Amino acid sequence: MRVNYWLDPVCPWCWMTSRWIVDVAPHRDLDVQWRSISLKMKNADTPDHPYTGIYTKSHRLLRIMEAVRSQEGDAIIADLYTEYGRRIHLGQDLDFDPAEALDAVGLDRRFAQAADDPGWDHTIKAGMSEALAMTGKDVGTPIIGFDDIEGNPVAIFGPVISRELDIDVALRLWDGVHAAASTPGFWELKRTRTESAAIGFRPPV
């Protein structure tokens, strides 16, 4: 099953949920495609927004990601996003040199030039629009999308996960999320978060 996973590199909830879906993928035969959604474009594209600076830095990383995809294909994006996560969420460093992250996954440093190229914003926005057309705009990140049991494309915000899950629990959650999102007329489950994301790192399988 192909799964589209829309992410913004700076989002800790995206990071936690991405580690969950990486764990689940081999057990449910998932082909995960890592897609761009920019919190800068969606929520904070004004100079006075409190997170504009943070989101702008992350948006520059999405530009690089799309430049890499255009020439190297989808397969390497998982490694690049994982390297971003190593630095942002484990290293607590959003000011790292993107060229070093490219080096770490065997990509040409020249892709770092895309960070300052607004020409990639159209590609990012087009990918976002695809996700938001299925979920509506009153959602956050991450967004995951797949075909429902009748073969129709659906997408859903979340799941929002605050901790690492044992594989049996992770698989049970995937099966529940897939069933819920595939149910005609289902829209939303929600409860208030009472703990922060317990950031940890294990390499993808």
HELIX and SHEET records of a PDB file:
HELIX    1   1 PRO A   12  ARG A   28  1                                  17    
HELIX    2   2 LEU A   39  ASN A   43  1                                   5    
HELIX    3   3 THR A   52  GLU A   72  1                                  21    
HELIX    4   4 ILE A   77  GLY A   85  1                                   9    
HELIX    5   5 ARG A   86  LEU A   90  3                                   5    
HELIX    6   6 PRO A   98  ALA A  104  1                                   7    
HELIX    7   7 ARG A  109  ASP A  116  5                                   8    
HELIX    8   8 PRO A  118  TRP A  120  5                                   3    
HELIX    9   9 ASP A  121  THR A  135  1                                  15    
HELIX   10  10 ILE A  167  ALA A  181  1                                  15    
SHEET    1   A 4 ASP A  31  SER A  36  0                                        
SHEET    2   A 4 ARG A   2  LEU A   7  1                                        
SHEET    3   A 4 ILE A 143  ASP A 147 -1                                        
SHEET    4   A 4 PRO A 153  PHE A 157 -1                                        
END                                                                             
